Amino acid sequence: MSDQRGKPGRIVVGVDGSDPSKEALRWAVRQAECTRGTVEALNAWDFPHLHGSLGWLPPPSTDEAALRARALEELEEAVREAAGPRPPAGIRAEVRHGTAAGVLIDASRGAALLVVGSRGLGGFSGLLLGSVTQHCVQHAACPVVVIRHDDTG
């Protein structure tokens, strides 16, 4: 995938640590190698919200640095699994604050492709597409590739 000027394209991939997202990352890395593109592996983090008998409760931790560090650690581990201990220079891993769908849709602007797994960590196993994936398919600013996870084996 290249842009209109023939330059290699940027492939954005959503990575939340789930098996489908790791498969999406592996696919994106292979695609970037074939097209001489770059991979922007993204993990989103947000303050957790809890719902209790009194309604919405404040998050148990408001330690922004700790939440961001945990998201970055998960992302870097997924990149090592997909691309090896020394990923090629064309792979950039970044965590951003916000909802997963919002972060990925924002990142899709100007990208050649957005790659997502069919379900993430919050998915129900019987669903064909997770809610983040569905939202990305409907609202991304570029073509979206959905990598289906085969959980039969």
Disulfide bonds with the S-S distance in Angstrom:
none
